[in-house]
Amino acid sequence: MDLRENILETLGNTPLVKLRRFHPAGALLAGKIEYFNPGASVKDRIGIAMIEAAEREGRLRPGMTIVEPTSGNTGLGLAIAAVLKGYKLICTASSKISREKVALLEAHGAEVVICPVDVDAEDPRSYYKVAERIRDEQGAFLPYQYYNQANPETHYRTTGPEIWAQTDGRLTHWVAGIGTGGTISGAAKYLKEKNPEIRVVGVDPEGSVYRYYSEHGRLPPAEELRFYLIDGIGQSYMPPSCWPEYIDEVITVDDKTAYRTVYELARTEAIFTGSSGGAAGWAAREVARRLPADGFVVTLFPDSGERYLSKLNDEWMREKGLLADGERFSGD
């Protein structure tokens, strides 16, 4: 009898799919589809991992509250685990979060505190600092995905081995977005241990820190940083959850390209992902285009576009300058 104890037992072993319509010729390009996870995102992997690590270490005990700053997906991964384990969850998020993610978090019983998006990470109003204040005031447990080593270690133990097995060790390039850095660098560590020749390429929004850090070994000056619309990747500092020594190169993607690629993936491969997935898909194809036919590029689509429908429409995109007057995607 194939009967699972709970929904989290369906976690992982997500499919790897050829993208021959999106990238028809040359090197093979494939995408790992993380919306097959129970909470429909890659962050389900670290939600339960961070909670169970804290339980083993005695930092999280029955009856405690969990608080986490999130762009939504890690919050939902934590929310699923919190429901099953009986914890209260508070999520702090910037006003950039989609209303679909807020609704999903609240549907799972989480409290969502919205914070301004246009403030520095060290500003007491930022969603990072508000989470820290709630931790201090309520004695809550703060997993802090940006600092928690269970984040990259989870991908070292799960995502990396899955990709290696699914490609029979034939991949030549691993291309993924960099948000906390846990997904790309944790998997990269495993893959490079199996084959040091595998090249790892990070995907960063224009206005984030990662490309500059990759090229200069230090954070960019403040004037290099700017607001971007891509959800879930990019950063204004270097979080300890990222292991940059395993990332060989970083490619930047602008907002318009990322959002347009969301539509292209949906209409060539019937893969509907969010803007970070669009950015990863575009960058991975750019990598594949410069390789010989025996190249094998693997990328990762972190979540489903369904949780961004309030953004993935002509009205919102035109308002944000992503579509010209008279241009449209819906219904094309």
SETITOR-451793 format. One record per residue: residue number from 0; x, y, z of N, C-alpha, C in turn. Coordinates in steps of 0.2 Angstrom, whole numbers, plus 5000, padded with zeros to 4 digits. Example, Ala and Ser with C-alpha at 12.3 -4.5 7.8 and 13.67 -1.06 7.14 Angstrom:
2
{rec 0,{5066,4972,5039},{5062,4978,5039},{5066,4984,5039}}
{rec 1,{5064,4989,5035},{5068,4995,5036},{5064,5000,5039}}
***
This chain:
332
{rec 0,{5004,4994,5000},{5000,5000,5000},{5004,5006,5000}}
{rec 1,{5004,5011,4995},{5008,5017,4994},{5004,5022,4998}}
{rec 2,{5005,5023,5005},{5002,5027,5009},{5007,5032,5013}}
{rec 3,{5006,5038,5012},{5011,5043,5015},{5009,5045,5022}}
{rec 4,{5013,5045,5027},{5012,5047,5034},{5009,5055,5034}}
{rec 5,{5012,5059,5030},{5010,5066,5029},{5012,5069,5023}}
{rec 6,{5010,5075,5021},{5012,5078,5015},{5019,5079,5014}}
{rec 7,{5023,5080,5019},{5030,5081,5018},{5034,5075,5016}}
{rec 8,{5031,5069,5016},{5034,5063,5013},{5034,5063,5006}}
{rec 9,{5031,5068,5003},{5031,5069,4995},{5037,5073,4993}}
{rec 10,{5040,5076,4998},{5046,5081,4996},{5051,5078,4992}}
{rec 11,{5054,5082,4988},{5060,5080,4984},{5059,5076,4978}}
{rec 12,{5064,5074,4975},{5064,5069,4969},{5060,5073,4964}}
{rec 13,{5060,5079,4963},{5056,5083,4958},{5059,5081,4951}}
{rec 14,{5055,5082,4946},{5057,5079,4939},{5062,5084,4936}}
{rec 15,{5066,5081,4932},{5071,5085,4927},{5068,5084,4920}}
{rec 16,{5067,5090,4917},{5063,5090,4910},{5067,5093,4905}}
{rec 17,{5068,5090,4899},{5072,5093,4893},{5068,5099,4891}}
{rec 18,{5072,5104,4889},{5069,5111,4887},{5070,5112,4879}}
{rec 19,{5069,5107,4875},{5070,5107,4868},{5066,5111,4864}}
{rec 20,{5060,5114,4866},{5057,5119,4863},{5059,5126,4864}}
{rec 21,{5061,5127,4870},{5064,5133,4873},{5071,5134,4870}}
{rec 22,{5075,5129,4869},{5082,5129,4867},{5082,5123,4862}}
{rec 23,{5081,5124,4856},{5080,5118,4851},{5087,5115,4849}}
{rec 24,{5092,5118,4849},{5098,5116,4846},{5104,5116,4850}}
{rec 25,{5109,5112,4849},{5115,5113,4853},{5115,5109,4859}}
{rec 26,{5118,5112,4864},{5119,5109,4871},{5112,5107,4873}}
{rec 27,{5112,5102,4877},{5105,5100,4880},{5104,5104,4886}}
{rec 28,{5098,5107,4887},{5096,5111,4892},{5090,5108,4896}}
{rec 29,{5090,5107,4902},{5085,5104,4906},{5083,5108,4912}}
{rec 30,{5077,5108,4914},{5075,5111,4920},{5072,5107,4926}}
{rec 31,{5074,5108,4932},{5072,5104,4938},{5066,5108,4940}}
{rec 32,{5060,5105,4940},{5053,5108,4942},{5051,5107,4949}}
{rec 33,{5053,5112,4953},{5052,5112,4960},{5045,5113,4962}}
{rec 34,{5041,5115,4958},{5034,5116,4960},{5030,5109,4961}}
{rec 35,{5034,5104,4960},{5031,5097,4961},{5032,5095,4969}}
{rec 36,{5035,5100,4973},{5035,5099,4980},{5029,5100,4983}}
{rec 37,{5027,5098,4989},{5021,5099,4992},{5018,5106,4993}}
{rec 38,{5023,5110,4994},{5021,5117,4995},{5022,5121,4989}}
{rec 39,{5024,5118,4983},{5025,5120,4976},{5031,5125,4976}}
{rec 40,{5036,5124,4980},{5042,5127,4979},{5048,5124,4982}}
{rec 41,{5054,5126,4979},{5061,5123,4982},{5062,5124,4989}}
{rec 42,{5059,5129,4992},{5060,5131,4999},{5056,5126,5004}}
{rec 43,{5052,5122,5001},{5049,5116,5006},{5055,5112,5008}}
{rec 44,{5060,5112,5005},{5066,5107,5007},{5069,5110,5013}}
{rec 45,{5070,5117,5013},{5074,5119,5019},{5069,5121,5025}}
{rec 46,{5062,5122,5024},{5058,5123,5029},{5058,5118,5035}}
{rec 47,{5057,5112,5033},{5057,5106,5038},{5064,5105,5040}}
{rec 48,{5069,5106,5036},{5076,5105,5038},{5078,5109,5043}}
{rec 49,{5076,5116,5043},{5078,5121,5048},{5075,5119,5054}}
{rec 50,{5068,5117,5054},{5065,5116,5060},{5067,5110,5064}}
{rec 51,{5069,5105,5060},{5071,5098,5063},{5078,5099,5066}}
{rec 52,{5082,5103,5063},{5089,5105,5065},{5089,5108,5072}}
{rec 53,{5084,5113,5072},{5083,5117,5078},{5080,5113,5084}}
{rec 54,{5076,5108,5082},{5073,5103,5087},{5079,5099,5090}}
{rec 55,{5083,5096,5086},{5088,5092,5088},{5093,5096,5093}}
{rec 56,{5094,5102,5091},{5099,5106,5095},{5096,5109,5101}}
{rec 57,{5089,5108,5102},{5086,5111,5108},{5084,5118,5108}}
{rec 58,{5085,5121,5102},{5083,5128,5101},{5076,5130,5100}}
{rec 59,{5072,5124,5098},{5065,5125,5096},{5062,5119,5100}}
{rec 60,{5057,5122,5104},{5054,5117,5109},{5046,5118,5108}}
{rec 61,{5042,5112,5110},{5035,5113,5109},{5032,5119,5112}}
{rec 62,{5027,5122,5109},{5024,5128,5111},{5027,5134,5109}}
{rec 63,{5033,5134,5106},{5036,5140,5104},{5033,5143,5098}}
{rec 64,{5034,5149,5096},{5033,5152,5090},{5039,5153,5086}}
{rec 65,{5038,5152,5079},{5043,5153,5074},{5042,5159,5071}}
{rec 66,{5047,5163,5069},{5046,5169,5065},{5052,5169,5060}}
{rec 67,{5050,5172,5054},{5055,5171,5049},{5054,5177,5044}}
{rec 68,{5059,5181,5042},{5058,5185,5036},{5059,5181,5029}}
{rec 69,{5054,5183,5025},{5053,5179,5019},{5050,5183,5013}}
{rec 70,{5052,5180,5007},{5049,5183,5001},{5043,5179,5000}}
{rec 71,{5041,5174,5004},{5035,5170,5003},{5036,5162,5003}}
{rec 72,{5041,5160,4999},{5041,5153,4998},{5044,5149,5004}}
{rec 73,{5049,5152,5007},{5052,5149,5013},{5047,5149,5019}}
{rec 74,{5043,5155,5019},{5038,5155,5024},{5033,5150,5023}}
{rec 75,{5031,5148,5017},{5026,5143,5016},{5029,5136,5018}}
{rec 76,{5035,5135,5016},{5039,5129,5018},{5039,5128,5025}}
{rec 77,{5040,5133,5029},{5040,5133,5036},{5033,5132,5039}}
{rec 78,{5028,5135,5035},{5021,5135,5037},{5018,5128,5037}}
{rec 79,{5020,5124,5032},{5018,5117,5031},{5021,5113,5037}}
{rec 80,{5027,5114,5038},{5030,5110,5044},{5027,5112,5050}}
{rec 81,{5026,5119,5051},{5023,5121,5058},{5016,5118,5059}}
{rec 82,{5012,5118,5054},{5006,5115,5054},{5006,5107,5057}}
{rec 83,{5011,5104,5054},{5011,5096,5055},{5015,5095,5062}}
{rec 84,{5019,5100,5065},{5022,5100,5071},{5019,5104,5077}}
{rec 85,{5014,5108,5075},{5010,5111,5080},{5014,5118,5083}}
{rec 86,{5017,5121,5078},{5020,5128,5080},{5016,5133,5077}}
{rec 87,{5016,5139,5080},{5013,5145,5078},{5019,5149,5073}}
{rec 88,{5017,5152,5068},{5022,5155,5063},{5020,5162,5062}}
{rec 89,{5025,5166,5062},{5024,5173,5060},{5029,5175,5055}}
{rec 90,{5027,5177,5049},{5032,5179,5043},{5032,5186,5042}}
{rec 91,{5038,5189,5042},{5038,5196,5040},{5040,5196,5033}}
{rec 92,{5038,5201,5029},{5039,5201,5022},{5039,5208,5019}}
{rec 93,{5043,5210,5014},{5042,5216,5011},{5036,5217,5007}}
{rec 94,{5034,5223,5006},{5028,5225,5002},{5028,5223,4995}}
{rec 95,{5034,5220,4993},{5035,5217,4986},{5032,5211,4985}}
{rec 96,{5030,5207,4991},{5027,5201,4991},{5021,5201,4987}}
{rec 97,{5019,5195,4983},{5013,5195,4980},{5007,5193,4984}}
{rec 98,{5001,5196,4983},{4996,5195,4987},{4994,5187,4987}}
{rec 99,{4996,5183,4982},{4994,5176,4982},{4998,5173,4987}}
{rec 100,{5005,5175,4988},{5009,5172,4994},{5006,5174,5000}}
{rec 101,{5004,5180,5001},{5001,5182,5008},{4995,5177,5009}}
{rec 102,{4991,5176,5004},{4985,5172,5005},{4986,5165,5007}}
{rec 103,{4992,5162,5004},{4994,5155,5005},{4996,5155,5012}}
{rec 104,{5000,5159,5014},{5003,5159,5021},{4997,5159,5026}}
{rec 105,{4993,5164,5025},{4987,5165,5030},{4983,5159,5030}}
{rec 106,{4982,5156,5024},{4978,5149,5023},{4981,5144,5028}}
{rec 107,{4987,5144,5028},{4991,5139,5032},{4991,5141,5040}}
{rec 108,{4988,5146,5042},{4988,5149,5049},{4993,5153,5051}}
{rec 109,{4998,5155,5046},{5003,5160,5048},{5001,5167,5048}}
{rec 110,{5004,5171,5053},{5003,5178,5053},{5008,5181,5049}}
{rec 111,{5006,5186,5044},{5010,5190,5040},{5011,5197,5042}}
{rec 112,{5017,5199,5043},{5018,5206,5044},{5022,5210,5038}}
{rec 113,{5018,5214,5035},{5021,5218,5029},{5025,5224,5031}}
{rec 114,{5031,5224,5028},{5036,5229,5030},{5038,5233,5023}}
{rec 115,{5041,5239,5024},{5042,5243,5018},{5048,5240,5014}}
{rec 116,{5048,5240,5007},{5053,5237,5003},{5059,5242,5002}}
{rec 117,{5058,5248,5002},{5063,5253,5000},{5067,5255,5006}}
{rec 118,{5069,5251,5010},{5073,5253,5016},{5079,5248,5016}}
{rec 119,{5085,5250,5019},{5091,5246,5020},{5089,5240,5024}}
{rec 120,{5093,5235,5023},{5092,5229,5027},{5093,5230,5035}}
{rec 121,{5098,5235,5036},{5099,5237,5043},{5094,5242,5046}}
{rec 122,{5089,5244,5042},{5084,5249,5045},{5080,5245,5049}}
{rec 123,{5078,5248,5055},{5073,5244,5060},{5066,5242,5057}}
{rec 124,{5065,5246,5051},{5058,5244,5048},{5059,5239,5043}}
{rec 125,{5065,5236,5041},{5066,5231,5036},{5063,5225,5039}}
{rec 126,{5061,5220,5034},{5058,5214,5036},{5063,5209,5040}}
{rec 127,{5069,5210,5039},{5074,5207,5043},{5074,5209,5050}}
{rec 128,{5074,5216,5051},{5075,5218,5058},{5068,5218,5062}}
{rec 129,{5062,5218,5058},{5056,5217,5062},{5056,5210,5064}}
{rec 130,{5058,5205,5060},{5058,5198,5063},{5062,5197,5069}}
{rec 131,{5068,5201,5069},{5073,5200,5075},{5069,5203,5081}}
{rec 132,{5066,5209,5080},{5062,5212,5085},{5057,5207,5088}}
{rec 133,{5053,5204,5084},{5048,5199,5086},{5051,5193,5090}}
{rec 134,{5057,5191,5087},{5060,5186,5091},{5062,5188,5098}}
{rec 135,{5065,5194,5099},{5067,5196,5105},{5061,5198,5110}}
{rec 136,{5056,5200,5107},{5050,5202,5111},{5046,5196,5113}}
{rec 137,{5045,5191,5109},{5041,5185,5110},{5045,5179,5112}}
{rec 138,{5051,5179,5112},{5055,5173,5114},{5054,5168,5108}}
{rec 139,{5053,5170,5102},{5052,5166,5097},{5058,5163,5094}}
{rec 140,{5058,5157,5090},{5063,5155,5086},{5064,5157,5079}}
{rec 141,{5070,5160,5078},{5071,5163,5071},{5075,5159,5067}}
{rec 142,{5073,5155,5062},{5077,5150,5058},{5082,5154,5054}}
{rec 143,{5080,5160,5052},{5085,5164,5048},{5088,5161,5042}}
{rec 144,{5084,5160,5037},{5087,5156,5031},{5093,5159,5028}}
{rec 145,{5094,5166,5029},{5100,5169,5027},{5107,5167,5030}}
{rec 146,{5106,5165,5036},{5112,5163,5041},{5112,5156,5042}}
{rec 147,{5107,5152,5041},{5106,5145,5044},{5109,5140,5039}}
{rec 148,{5114,5137,5042},{5118,5132,5038},{5114,5126,5036}}
{rec 149,{5109,5125,5039},{5104,5119,5037},{5101,5121,5030}}
{rec 150,{5101,5127,5028},{5099,5129,5021},{5103,5126,5016}}
{rec 151,{5110,5128,5015},{5114,5125,5010},{5115,5118,5011}}
{rec 152,{5116,5116,5017},{5117,5109,5018},{5111,5104,5016}}
{rec 153,{5105,5107,5016},{5099,5103,5014},{5100,5102,5006}}
{rec 154,{5102,5107,5002},{5103,5106,4995},{5109,5101,4994}}
{rec 155,{5114,5102,4998},{5120,5097,4997},{5118,5090,4998}}
{rec 156,{5113,5089,5003},{5111,5082,5004},{5105,5079,4999}}
{rec 157,{5101,5084,4996},{5096,5082,4992},{5096,5084,4985}}
{rec 158,{5096,5091,4984},{5095,5093,4977},{5101,5091,4973}}
{rec 159,{5107,5092,4976},{5113,5090,4972},{5113,5083,4970}}
{rec 160,{5112,5078,4975},{5112,5071,4973},{5107,5069,4968}}
{rec 161,{5101,5073,4969},{5096,5071,4964},{5098,5073,4957}}
{rec 162,{5101,5079,4956},{5103,5081,4949},{5108,5076,4947}}
{rec 163,{5113,5075,4951},{5118,5070,4949},{5115,5063,4946}}
{rec 164,{5111,5061,4950},{5107,5054,4948},{5103,5055,4942}}
{rec 165,{5099,5060,4941},{5095,5061,4936},{5099,5062,4929}}
{rec 166,{5105,5065,4929},{5109,5066,4923},{5114,5061,4922}}
{rec 167,{5114,5055,4926},{5119,5050,4926},{5126,5053,4926}}
{rec 168,{5126,5059,4930},{5133,5062,4931},{5136,5065,4925}}
{rec 169,{5131,5067,4920},{5133,5069,4913},{5133,5077,4913}}
{rec 170,{5130,5080,4918},{5129,5087,4917},{5136,5091,4917}}
{rec 171,{5136,5096,4913},{5143,5100,4913},{5142,5107,4916}}
{rec 172,{5136,5109,4917},{5134,5116,4920},{5128,5116,4924}}
{rec 173,{5129,5119,4930},{5123,5120,4935},{5122,5127,4935}}
{rec 174,{5116,5130,4933},{5114,5137,4933},{5108,5138,4937}}
{rec 175,{5108,5142,4942},{5102,5143,4946},{5103,5151,4949}}
{rec 176,{5097,5153,4951},{5096,5160,4954},{5099,5160,4961}}
{rec 177,{5102,5166,4963},{5105,5166,4969},{5100,5171,4973}}
{rec 178,{5097,5169,4979},{5093,5173,4983},{5097,5172,4990}}
{rec 179,{5095,5167,4994},{5099,5166,5000},{5106,5163,4998}}
{rec 180,{5106,5160,4992},{5112,5156,4990},{5112,5149,4992}}
{rec 181,{5108,5147,4996},{5108,5140,4998},{5107,5135,4993}}
{rec 182,{5102,5136,4988},{5100,5131,4983},{5106,5130,4978}}
{rec 183,{5109,5136,4976},{5114,5135,4971},{5121,5132,4974}}
{rec 184,{5123,5135,4980},{5129,5133,4982},{5129,5127,4986}}
{rec 185,{5124,5125,4989},{5123,5118,4992},{5124,5113,4987}}
{rec 186,{5120,5113,4982},{5120,5108,4977},{5126,5108,4973}}
{rec 187,{5129,5114,4972},{5136,5115,4969},{5141,5111,4972}}
{rec 188,{5141,5112,4979},{5146,5108,4983},{5146,5101,4981}}
{rec 189,{5140,5098,4981},{5140,5091,4980},{5142,5089,4973}}
{rec 190,{5140,5093,4968},{5141,5092,4961},{5148,5092,4960}}
{rec 191,{5152,5097,4963},{5159,5098,4962},{5163,5093,4965}}
{rec 192,{5160,5090,4971},{5164,5084,4974},{5164,5078,4969}}
{rec 193,{5158,5078,4965},{5157,5072,4961},{5162,5073,4954}}
{rec 194,{5162,5079,4952},{5166,5081,4946},{5168,5088,4946}}
{rec 195,{5174,5090,4948},{5176,5097,4949},{5176,5101,4943}}
{rec 196,{5175,5097,4937},{5175,5101,4931},{5168,5104,4929}}
{rec 197,{5163,5102,4933},{5156,5105,4932},{5157,5113,4934}}
{rec 198,{5154,5117,4929},{5154,5124,4930},{5148,5127,4933}}
{rec 199,{5148,5131,4938},{5142,5133,4942},{5141,5141,4940}}
{rec 200,{5135,5142,4938},{5134,5149,4936},{5128,5152,4939}}
{rec 201,{5129,5157,4943},{5123,5160,4947},{5119,5165,4943}}
{rec 202,{5113,5166,4944},{5109,5171,4941},{5107,5176,4946}}
{rec 203,{5108,5183,4944},{5107,5188,4949},{5103,5194,4945}}
{rec 204,{5098,5197,4949},{5095,5203,4946},{5100,5209,4945}}
{rec 205,{5099,5213,4940},{5102,5219,4940},{5101,5223,4946}}
{rec 206,{5106,5226,4950},{5105,5230,4956},{5106,5226,4962}}
{rec 207,{5108,5219,4961},{5109,5215,4967},{5117,5215,4968}}
{rec 208,{5119,5211,4973},{5126,5211,4975},{5131,5206,4972}}
{rec 209,{5127,5200,4970},{5131,5194,4968},{5136,5195,4963}}
{rec 210,{5134,5198,4957},{5139,5198,4951},{5145,5202,4953}}
{rec 211,{5144,5208,4956},{5149,5212,4958},{5154,5208,4963}}
{rec 212,{5151,5205,4968},{5155,5201,4973},{5159,5196,4969}}
{rec 213,{5156,5192,4965},{5159,5187,4961},{5165,5190,4957}}
{rec 214,{5165,5196,4954},{5170,5198,4950},{5176,5202,4954}}
{rec 215,{5174,5205,4960},{5178,5209,4964},{5180,5207,4971}}
{rec 216,{5176,5202,4973},{5178,5199,4980},{5176,5203,4986}}
{rec 217,{5172,5208,4984},{5169,5213,4990},{5162,5215,4988}}
{rec 218,{5159,5218,4992},{5152,5221,4991},{5153,5227,4987}}
{rec 219,{5148,5228,4982},{5148,5234,4978},{5147,5241,4982}}
{rec 220,{5149,5246,4980},{5147,5253,4983},{5139,5254,4983}}
{rec 221,{5137,5257,4987},{5129,5258,4988},{5126,5261,4982}}
{rec 222,{5130,5265,4978},{5126,5267,4972},{5125,5262,4966}}
{rec 223,{5129,5256,4967},{5128,5251,4962},{5121,5247,4964}}
{rec 224,{5119,5248,4970},{5113,5244,4972},{5106,5248,4970}}
{rec 225,{5101,5244,4967},{5095,5247,4966},{5089,5242,4966}}
{rec 226,{5083,5245,4966},{5077,5241,4967},{5076,5237,4960}}
{rec 227,{5074,5231,4961},{5072,5226,4955},{5066,5223,4957}}
{rec 228,{5062,5221,4951},{5056,5218,4952},{5056,5210,4952}}
{rec 229,{5061,5207,4950},{5061,5200,4951},{5061,5198,4958}}
{rec 230,{5056,5193,4959},{5055,5190,4965},{5060,5185,4967}}
{rec 231,{5062,5185,4974},{5065,5179,4977},{5072,5178,4976}}
{rec 232,{5075,5182,4971},{5083,5181,4971},{5085,5188,4971}}
{rec 233,{5092,5189,4972},{5095,5195,4973},{5096,5197,4980}}
{rec 234,{5101,5201,4982},{5102,5203,4989},{5106,5209,4989}}
{rec 235,{5106,5212,4995},{5109,5219,4996},{5115,5217,5001}}
{rec 236,{5117,5211,5003},{5123,5210,5007},{5124,5202,5005}}
{rec 237,{5130,5200,5008},{5132,5193,5007},{5130,5188,5013}}
{rec 238,{5124,5185,5012},{5122,5181,5018},{5126,5174,5019}}
{rec 239,{5127,5172,5025},{5132,5167,5026},{5129,5160,5024}}
{rec 240,{5122,5160,5022},{5119,5154,5019},{5122,5153,5012}}
{rec 241,{5125,5158,5009},{5128,5157,5002},{5136,5155,5003}}
{rec 242,{5138,5150,4999},{5145,5147,4999},{5148,5149,4992}}
{rec 243,{5150,5156,4992},{5152,5158,4985},{5158,5155,4982}}
{rec 244,{5162,5151,4986},{5168,5148,4983},{5166,5142,4978}}
{rec 245,{5159,5140,4978},{5157,5135,4974},{5154,5138,4967}}
{rec 246,{5154,5144,4967},{5150,5148,4961},{5156,5151,4957}}
{rec 247,{5156,5149,4950},{5161,5151,4946},{5160,5157,4942}}
{rec 248,{5154,5159,4941},{5152,5165,4937},{5145,5167,4939}}
{rec 249,{5144,5173,4938},{5137,5176,4940},{5135,5180,4934}}
{rec 250,{5129,5179,4931},{5126,5182,4926},{5120,5186,4928}}
{rec 251,{5120,5193,4926},{5114,5197,4928},{5108,5197,4923}}
{rec 252,{5102,5198,4925},{5096,5198,4921},{5092,5204,4923}}
{rec 253,{5090,5207,4918},{5085,5213,4920},{5078,5211,4921}}
{rec 254,{5074,5215,4924},{5067,5213,4925},{5063,5211,4919}}
{rec 255,{5064,5216,4914},{5060,5214,4908},{5061,5208,4905}}
{rec 256,{5068,5206,4904},{5070,5199,4902},{5067,5194,4906}}
{rec 257,{5067,5194,4912},{5065,5189,4917},{5058,5188,4916}}
{rec 258,{5054,5193,4916},{5046,5192,4915},{5044,5190,4908}}
{rec 259,{5048,5192,4903},{5046,5190,4896},{5048,5183,4896}}
{rec 260,{5053,5180,4899},{5055,5173,4898},{5050,5169,4902}}
{rec 261,{5046,5171,4907},{5041,5168,4910},{5036,5166,4905}}
{rec 262,{5034,5170,4901},{5029,5169,4896},{5032,5164,4890}}
{rec 263,{5038,5165,4889},{5041,5161,4884},{5041,5154,4886}}
{rec 264,{5043,5153,4892},{5043,5146,4895},{5036,5143,4895}}
{rec 265,{5031,5147,4897},{5024,5144,4897},{5022,5142,4890}}
{rec 266,{5024,5146,4885},{5021,5145,4878},{5025,5141,4874}}
{rec 267,{5031,5139,4876},{5035,5134,4873},{5035,5127,4876}}
{rec 268,{5036,5127,4883},{5037,5121,4886},{5031,5119,4891}}
{rec 269,{5026,5124,4891},{5020,5123,4896},{5023,5123,4903}}
{rec 270,{5028,5126,4905},{5031,5126,4911},{5030,5134,4914}}
{rec 271,{5026,5134,4919},{5024,5141,4921},{5027,5142,4928}}
{rec 272,{5032,5146,4928},{5036,5148,4934},{5035,5155,4935}}
{rec 273,{5039,5157,4941},{5039,5164,4943},{5045,5168,4939}}
{rec 274,{5045,5174,4941},{5050,5179,4938},{5058,5176,4939}}
{rec 275,{5059,5173,4945},{5066,5171,4946},{5067,5165,4942}}
{rec 276,{5062,5161,4941},{5062,5155,4936},{5063,5157,4929}}
{rec 277,{5060,5163,4927},{5061,5166,4921},{5068,5168,4920}}
{rec 278,{5071,5171,4925},{5078,5174,4925},{5083,5168,4924}}
{rec 279,{5081,5163,4928},{5086,5157,4928},{5086,5153,4921}}
{rec 280,{5079,5153,4918},{5079,5150,4911},{5082,5154,4906}}
{rec 281,{5082,5160,4906},{5085,5164,4901},{5093,5164,4902}}
{rec 282,{5095,5164,4908},{5103,5164,4909},{5105,5157,4907}}
{rec 283,{5101,5151,4909},{5104,5145,4907},{5104,5144,4899}}
{rec 284,{5099,5147,4896},{5099,5146,4889},{5105,5150,4886}}
{rec 285,{5107,5156,4889},{5113,5159,4886},{5119,5155,4887}}
{rec 286,{5119,5152,4893},{5125,5147,4894},{5125,5142,4889}}
{rec 287,{5119,5138,4888},{5119,5133,4883},{5121,5135,4876}}
{rec 288,{5119,5141,4874},{5121,5143,4867},{5128,5144,4866}}
{rec 289,{5132,5145,4871},{5139,5146,4870},{5143,5139,4871}}
{rec 290,{5140,5134,4871},{5143,5127,4872},{5142,5123,4866}}
{rec 291,{5147,5118,4866},{5146,5113,4860},{5140,5108,4861}}
{rec 292,{5139,5104,4856},{5133,5100,4857},{5133,5095,4862}}
{rec 293,{5139,5093,4865},{5139,5088,4870},{5138,5092,4877}}
{rec 294,{5137,5098,4878},{5136,5101,4884},{5129,5099,4887}}
{rec 295,{5129,5100,4893},{5123,5098,4897},{5122,5103,4903}}
{rec 296,{5117,5107,4902},{5115,5112,4907},{5109,5111,4910}}
{rec 297,{5110,5111,4917},{5104,5110,4921},{5102,5116,4925}}
{rec 298,{5096,5119,4925},{5094,5124,4929},{5088,5122,4933}}
{rec 299,{5085,5127,4937},{5080,5125,4942},{5075,5130,4942}}
{rec 300,{5068,5128,4941},{5063,5133,4942},{5060,5132,4949}}
{rec 301,{5061,5137,4953},{5060,5137,4960},{5052,5136,4962}}
{rec 302,{5048,5139,4958},{5041,5139,4960},{5036,5140,4954}}
{rec 303,{5030,5140,4956},{5025,5141,4951},{5023,5148,4949}}
{rec 304,{5021,5150,4943},{5019,5156,4942},{5012,5158,4945}}
{rec 305,{5008,5153,4947},{5002,5154,4950},{5002,5158,4956}}
{rec 306,{5007,5158,4959},{5008,5163,4965},{5010,5170,4964}}
{rec 307,{5010,5171,4957},{5012,5178,4955},{5007,5181,4950}}
{rec 308,{5001,5178,4950},{4996,5180,4945},{4994,5187,4945}}
{rec 309,{4994,5190,4951},{4993,5197,4952},{4998,5202,4948}}
{rec 310,{5004,5199,4947},{5009,5202,4943},{5010,5200,4936}}
{rec 311,{5009,5194,4935},{5010,5191,4928},{5003,5193,4924}}
{rec 312,{5002,5199,4923},{4997,5201,4919},{4999,5208,4915}}
{rec 313,{4995,5209,4910},{4997,5215,4906},{4997,5222,4910}}
{rec 314,{4992,5223,4914},{4991,5229,4918},{4996,5230,4922}}
{rec 315,{4998,5225,4926},{5004,5226,4931},{5010,5227,4928}}
{rec 316,{5012,5223,4922},{5018,5224,4919},{5019,5231,4915}}
{rec 317,{5013,5233,4913},{5013,5240,4909},{5014,5245,4915}}
{rec 318,{5011,5245,4920},{5012,5249,4926},{5019,5250,4928}}
{rec 319,{5023,5244,4928},{5030,5244,4930},{5035,5245,4924}}
{rec 320,{5032,5247,4919},{5037,5248,4913},{5040,5242,4910}}
{rec 321,{5037,5236,4911},{5039,5230,4907},{5036,5229,4901}}
{rec 322,{5031,5232,4899},{5027,5232,4893},{5027,5239,4890}}
{rec 323,{5028,5240,4883},{5027,5246,4880},{5019,5248,4879}}
{rec 324,{5017,5254,4878},{5010,5255,4877},{5008,5251,4871}}
{rec 325,{5002,5248,4872},{4999,5244,4866},{5002,5237,4866}}
{rec 326,{5007,5236,4869},{5010,5229,4869},{5006,5225,4874}}
{rec 327,{5006,5218,4873},{5002,5214,4878},{5005,5207,4877}}
{rec 328,{5004,5203,4882},{5006,5196,4882},{5000,5192,4883}}
{rec 329,{4995,5194,4888},{4989,5190,4889},{4985,5189,4883}}
{rec 330,{4984,5182,4881},{4980,5180,4876},{4984,5180,4869}}
{rec 331,{4990,5181,4869},{4994,5181,4863},{4995,5174,4861}}
***
